């Protein structure tokens, strides 16, 4: 390990962390986490977080089998089965036979599911826009300049 580096807790890769980057990582984690939580709370969506996440995953990767959706959401199959039952009851997903396996079912987003996702996204964007409006021009320019770096953080490590 290089001088000045530490192991990251939780079995993650070793990372070189100096005082400045550790402070940056901490502040970024807190700011992003708190902003995300605030938007979820202020949004007052009627769709619980795991159901919403499942809808987004189905939208982006569907049609999916229950087992694949559970894997992508990092939950057990029984948990995902309950989530899908709730989504199905609300008419947000459609279950159809898997043409590759008659025993299997494929999950797709319904028109109502797509509409509700759009509604949530619109509401969350408006909430963030209201918060952005409270910033001065220099702060908004700084956020605009930081967006490529923040977006790069979303790329998964291989």
Residue pairs with C-beta under 8 A, 6 or more apart in sequence:
1 7
1 14
2 16
4 16
4 17
4 18
5 14
5 15
5 16
5 17
6 14
6 15
6 17
7 14
8 14
8 15
8 17
13 157
17 25
35 128
35 131
39 124
39 127
39 128
40 49
42 127
43 120
43 123
43 124
43 127
45 52
45 120
45 123
47 55
47 90
47 92
47 116
47 120
50 73
50 75
50 79
50 83
51 83
51 86
51 87
51 92
52 117
52 120
53 73
54 69
54 73
54 80
54 83
54 84
54 87
55 87
55 92
55 93
55 109
55 113
55 116
55 117
56 117
57 64
57 69
57 72
57 73
58 64
58 69
58 93
58 107
58 108
58 109
58 113
59 109
59 113
59 114
59 117
61 68
61 72
62 106
62 107
62 108
62 109
63 96
63 106
63 107
63 108
64 72
64 106
64 107
65 98
65 104
65 105
65 106
65 107
66 77
66 80
66 81
66 84
66 105
66 107
67 77
69 80
69 84
69 107
70 76
70 77
70 79
70 80
73 80
73 83
75 83
84 93
84 95
84 107
87 93
87 113
88 95
90 112
91 110
91 112
91 113
92 109
92 110
92 112
92 113
92 116
93 107
93 108
93 109
93 110
93 113
94 107
94 108
94 109
94 110
95 105
95 106
95 107
96 105
96 106
96 108
97 104
97 105
97 106
98 104
98 105
98 106
109 117
132 140
132 143
135 143
